[in-house]
Amino acid sequence: MKILKENIEELLVKTRYIYRKQYNDIELNRLLNYWCFFEEKEMVIQELTNESLEVILYSKYYWCSRFKEKYIKLYGIDVGLAQQQYKIIEELDQRLNNGIDWTIIQVLEET
């Protein structure tokens, strides 16, 4: 499964995404913005990259997971983040014709 990891900053510029500065940690902010980018600009990303909905949604899950990991390292467990991640899993299940590929989820969790 392809995950959009490369050239994200370039895509942010092309879509005129408004970068948030919510945390003092630069890396945590970057991860938050990548996750929010896939949440907010799904259609535009698809148009620019010609990627499938599946690639976009699994990429969103990937960036949410990276954000959650970094957040936990810095601040500890946050149940709300786990709920957000679960909502993305529900979205994958509802919006993809073949449902969730749990093998992909497992790989993304181990990455």
N, C-alpha and C positions, 0 to 999 in steps of 0.2 A: 504494500500500500504506500502510495506516495503521500508524504506530509510536506506541506509548504513551510520550509525553514529558511530557504535561501532568499535573498533579496527582499526581505520583509520591509526593511526601511525604505527601499525604493517604491514598493507598493503603497506604503503609508503616504509618501509624498504625492504619488500619482492620484490617490483617492482623496487627497486633502484631509486626511484623518487628523483630528485635533488631539494632540498628545496630552495625556493627563500626567500631572505630577502629584501623586497621592501619598507617596511614601518618601522617606529620606534616602532609602537605599536605591541607587540607580538601577541595579539589575532587577530588583523587584518591580520597579516602575516599568521597565522595558517589557518584562514578562506580562504584567497586567495589561499594558497597551497592546501587545500582540494578541492576547486573548480577546480583549474588547474589540479589536479591529476585526477579527473573524466573526464576532457576534454582531457587530453593527454594520459591516460593509460586505456581507456575504454576496449579494447580487453583483456588486461592483467588482469584487475580487474575481468572481466567476467570469464576468465579461472581459476583464483585463488578462486573465491567465488562461481562459478556456478550460479550466479544470472542472471536474464533475462536482456535484453536490457532495458526494461521498468524500472526496478529497478535502473539500472545504470543512465539512463537519468533523472529520477525524483530525484535521489540523487544529480546529478550535479546541477539541478535546485535548490534544497534545499540549497546546499552550496553556490551557487551564491547569493541566497536571503539573507543568513546569512551574507555574506561578504558585500553585498550592504547595509544592515541595519547598520552594524558596521561602515562602511565607512561614511554613512550619519551622524551618531552620532558624528563622529570625525571631518569631513571636510565639511559637507553639501551636497546638491544635486549634482549629477554628471549624466548628461544626457547620457553619454557613458555607464555607468553601466546599466541604464534602457534599452538601446539598446542591450547590451550583454544578459540581461535577456530575452528580446523579441526574440533574436536569438535562445535561448535554447527552447523557446516555439515553434518557427517555426520548430526546429529540432524534437521536440516531435511529432508535427503534421505530419511531413513528414516521419519519420522513424518508428513510431508505427502503426501497422496494424489498430488499432481501433481509432487512432488519440488521441487527448488530452482528458484526464479525468479532466474536470474543477473542479470537487469536490476535487480531489487530490491537484490541484494547490491552491485552496482556503484554504485547510487545511495546506498546506506548508507555505502559506503566513501568516497564523494566529499562526503558531508554534513559 
